[in-house]
Amino acid sequence: MKISTGIRTLTGICAIILFFFSSSCFFTERTAERLLKQSSFKSYDMLIVPGVPLENGKWSRMMKARICWSKYLYDNGIVKNIIYSGSSVYTPYYEGKVMALYAEALGIPSNHIFYETKAEHSTENIYYSYKKAKQLGFITIALASDRFQTKAYEKFTQEKVSSEIVILPMVVDTVKMMALHIEEPIIDCRKAFNKDFVSLKKRETYRERLRGTKGEHIDGSLYE
């Protein structure tokens, strides 16, 4: 009896520890909703959306989700423009260009869509997009992605890029509802093709790629 009680207690403690550990790795749905509500009375000049590679010539669930979320923020006037960021990292297609093509096909006006194709790591997505947005004259800037990525790079964004960047993690329920009514549009992927493509896995070791995710490969001279 005592043993079983002890096991249940230990299991409960482990569950609590696991909950706090896991919740620290991503924004909760409630937090995402709160941050969205706080931003619903504002309108940011530019929204940064980190890239996702194509999967067998089609958008993945994550790419669709990020594009849908950016469209939601644009359609509701929370952001005025969007910059999709990503080089041809693991496939021959520039992630930023591909996502821009999808966004336009979904109805976002082309004159409000931008893309950045130098970034090969998430830290670079944020840094280079911010620098390019500033170079283009945009003032107020937000970052939108899934709840895990926005949480993982919140500290980097605020401390290494700009403390003025507003974080807008994805509200999953909203994106799920949108996704039900959106089919993958037909785009011309050739417009995003990189004829000189070499996979990052062939150009960098695992340790080098890990350093890249920490922002150690950022070229500060780009977009100056």
N, C-alpha and C positions, 0 to 999 in steps of 0.2 A: 504493500500500500504506500509506504513511504517512498519506495523506489519509483513507483509510477508517478507519484505526486512530484517528486524531484525532476523526473524527466519532462513532465508537462511544464513545470516552472522554467526549466532550462530551454525548452522549445519556445516558450513564450518570450523569454529574454532574447533568444537568437532572432526571433521574428521581428522584435522591436529594433534590434541592432540593424538587421537587414533592411528594414523599412527606412530608417534614417540614413543609412549608407546609400541606398538606391535613390532616395528622393533628393539627395544632394548632388546626384549626377544629371538631373534634368529638372526643368521647371514643371511643376504640377499643372494640371488642367486649370485648377482654380487660380493659380498665379498667372497663367497665360491670359485667362479671361480678365483678371484684374488689370494687368498691364495694357491689354487692349482697350478696356474701358477708360483708363487714364489718358490714353492717346486719342480717343475718339473725338475729342474736342479740338484736336490740333490737325495740322496738315504739314507733313514733312516734305522737303524739296526732293529728296532722293532716298530710295530704299535699296539696300544692298542685299542680294540673294546669292549665297554661295552655290557653286555648281555641283552637278551630279552627272556622271557619265551615262551615255546611252547604253542600253542593254540589248545586244543583238539588233541594233537599228531601231529600237523603240524606247519610249520613255519608261523608266522604272516607276514603281509606286512612290518612291521618295521624290523623284523628279516631278512627277505629277502633283504631289502634295505641296511641294515648295512653290511651284508655279501657280497652283490654285490659291494658295495663301497670299501670294503677292498680288494676284488678280483681285482677291477679296479686299485687300487693303487699298488697292487703287480704286476699285469700283465704289468703295465707301468713302472716298475722299481723304483717307488718312495719309496717303502718300500721293505725290504728284508725278513722280517719275520712278523708274526702276532700272537698276543696273544688275545684270546677271554676270557672274564672274566664274571663269574657269578655263584653263588651257586644255589642250588635247593630252590628257595625262595618262589614261589607261586605254583609250580608244583613239582612232585617228580623227575624231570630231571635237572641235572646240566646244567645251561644255557651255560657256557663256553664250556663244552664238546659237547653239541648238536651242537653249532655253529661251532666248530672245525670239527665235522663229516660232516656237510653240506659243509664247505669250501673245505675239501678234496674231497668230491663227485663232487664238481664243478671244480676240476682240480688243486687246489693249492697243491703242493707237501707236503706230510706229515712231512718231515723233516724241513719245514719252518712254521709249524703250532704249536702253543703252546696254553695251556689253563690254567686258574686260577679259582679255585672253592671255594674260601673262601668268596668272596665279596657278600654282601646282599643288598648293597645300591650303587648308582652311584658313590658317593665319594670313596667308597671302591674299586669299579671296577678300578678306575684310580690309586688310591694309591697302592693297592696290586699288580696290574699289573706292575706298574713302579718298585716297589721294587723287584718283581720276575725277571723282565727283567734285572735289574742291577745285581741281584744275579747270573744270568746266563751269565753275562759278556757282555751284549749289552750296547752300549754307547749312540748312538743317538736314540731318541724315539719320536714318534708322537702319537697323539690321533685322532681317527676318529669316528664320529657318525653323527646322524642327526643334522640339523642346530639348532634346539632348545636345544638339550642336550649339544652340544659343547659350545654354548653361555652361557647356564645356569651354566656350571661348568668351564668356562674359568678362572675366578678369582681364584677359589679354586685350580685349576690345577697349575696355575702360582705361586700362593702365598704359598700354603700348600704342594705341591708335588715337583715341580721343574719348575723354570722359563725357563728352556731349552727345555721343551716339546713343540713340534710344534703342533698347532691346525689345523686339516684338516677337516672342516665341509663338509658334503655331498653336492655335486653338483647334485641337484634333476634331472635336464634334462638328465644328463649322466646316472644316475641310472635308470630312467624310460626307456631309450632306451635299457639298458642291460636287465632289467626285462622282456621286451617283448619277449626276445629270451631265457629265462631261465625258465625251468619248475622245480618244486620241485623234487629234486632227492630222491631216496629211501635210507634211512639210517637205521641202527640198533639202535634205541633209547635205547635199553636195556643196551648198553654200557655206557649210561649216567644216568642210573637209580640210585636213592638214596633210598635204602631200609629203611633207618631210617628217612625219610622225615617227617617233621612237618611244616606246613605252617607258614610263618613269622607272619601272622595275628593272629595266636594262641600263638605265642611266644612273641610278642611285641604289646603293645598298640599303638593306632594311634599316640600319643605324642612321644612314643619311636621311632616309625618308622620315624617320622618327624625329630627327633634329628639325626637319622642315615643318613638321606639325607643331613644333614649339616656336616657330617663327625665326629660326636661326639662319634661314636662307634668303630672307627678305632683302631685296635690292632697294635701298633707300633713294637711289637716283632716278628710279622710274616715276613717271608722271610728275616730275618737278617742273 
